[in-house]
Amino acid sequence: MKNRLNIALLTIWFVGAVVCVVNWLTFINIPSFILPVIPAFCIQLLLCRVTKNGWLRALPVLPVLGLLGIAGFYFVRDSGWDRLAALIFAIAAIAPAVGTAAGWLVWWLTGRKKRNSSTEEC
């Protein structure tokens, strides 16, 4: 069961990432700011389930923080229309941040549920 769920998460991540790239390249009318939540959620949950290394679990968060940091730098440094572009860039980086946070939350809740059920059986 565990391997099937991991394979399903990896498949959904891959399909979601392909859909994101196709959406960005062809400008289909799918909400581009919401779409990256799915692959970010799947890869974060998969890494949390598979590894016990905290640095490897934090790997999807690092590019998101980098994007938000770049957007914040340009927002502070520039003015006028450049500031608006930095704000739009930051909004686009928020969706993967929400996906990774949701992945952490689901992993934490499922682990907590397992811990509670194992202590109640004793």
Contacts in CASP RR format, 6 or more apart in sequence:
PFRMAT RR
TARGET T0000
AUTHOR 0000-0000-0000
METHOD contacts of the structure
MODEL  1
MKNRLNIALLTIWFVGAVVCVVNWLTFINIPSFILPVIPAFCIQLLLCRV
TKNGWLRALPVLPVLGLLGIAGFYFVRDSGWDRLAALIFAIAAIAPAVGT
AAGWLVWWLTGRKKRNSSTEEC
2 49 0 8 1.000
5 49 0 8 1.000
6 46 0 8 1.000
6 49 0 8 1.000
6 50 0 8 1.000
9 42 0 8 1.000
9 43 0 8 1.000
9 45 0 8 1.000
9 46 0 8 1.000
9 49 0 8 1.000
10 42 0 8 1.000
10 46 0 8 1.000
12 38 0 8 1.000
12 39 0 8 1.000
12 42 0 8 1.000
13 38 0 8 1.000
13 39 0 8 1.000
13 42 0 8 1.000
13 43 0 8 1.000
13 46 0 8 1.000
16 35 0 8 1.000
16 38 0 8 1.000
16 39 0 8 1.000
16 42 0 8 1.000
17 39 0 8 1.000
19 30 0 8 1.000
19 35 0 8 1.000
20 35 0 8 1.000
20 36 0 8 1.000
20 39 0 8 1.000
22 28 0 8 1.000
23 30 0 8 1.000
23 32 0 8 1.000
23 35 0 8 1.000
24 32 0 8 1.000
32 92 0 8 1.000
33 91 0 8 1.000
33 92 0 8 1.000
33 94 0 8 1.000
33 95 0 8 1.000
34 95 0 8 1.000
35 95 0 8 1.000
36 92 0 8 1.000
36 95 0 8 1.000
36 96 0 8 1.000
36 99 0 8 1.000
37 95 0 8 1.000
37 96 0 8 1.000
37 98 0 8 1.000
37 99 0 8 1.000
37 102 0 8 1.000
38 99 0 8 1.000
39 96 0 8 1.000
40 60 0 8 1.000
40 64 0 8 1.000
40 95 0 8 1.000
40 96 0 8 1.000
40 97 0 8 1.000
40 98 0 8 1.000
40 99 0 8 1.000
40 100 0 8 1.000
41 99 0 8 1.000
41 100 0 8 1.000
41 102 0 8 1.000
41 103 0 8 1.000
41 106 0 8 1.000
43 60 0 8 1.000
44 57 0 8 1.000
44 60 0 8 1.000
44 61 0 8 1.000
44 99 0 8 1.000
44 100 0 8 1.000
44 102 0 8 1.000
44 103 0 8 1.000
44 104 0 8 1.000
44 107 0 8 1.000
45 103 0 8 1.000
45 106 0 8 1.000
45 107 0 8 1.000
47 56 0 8 1.000
47 57 0 8 1.000
47 59 0 8 1.000
47 60 0 8 1.000
48 57 0 8 1.000
48 103 0 8 1.000
48 104 0 8 1.000
48 107 0 8 1.000
49 107 0 8 1.000
51 57 0 8 1.000
60 96 0 8 1.000
60 100 0 8 1.000
61 97 0 8 1.000
61 100 0 8 1.000
63 96 0 8 1.000
64 93 0 8 1.000
64 96 0 8 1.000
64 97 0 8 1.000
64 100 0 8 1.000
66 93 0 8 1.000
67 89 0 8 1.000
67 90 0 8 1.000
67 92 0 8 1.000
67 93 0 8 1.000
67 96 0 8 1.000
68 90 0 8 1.000
68 93 0 8 1.000
68 94 0 8 1.000
68 97 0 8 1.000
70 89 0 8 1.000
71 86 0 8 1.000
71 87 0 8 1.000
71 89 0 8 1.000
71 90 0 8 1.000
71 93 0 8 1.000
72 86 0 8 1.000
72 90 0 8 1.000
74 82 0 8 1.000
74 83 0 8 1.000
74 85 0 8 1.000
74 86 0 8 1.000
74 89 0 8 1.000
75 83 0 8 1.000
75 86 0 8 1.000
75 87 0 8 1.000
75 90 0 8 1.000
78 86 0 8 1.000
END
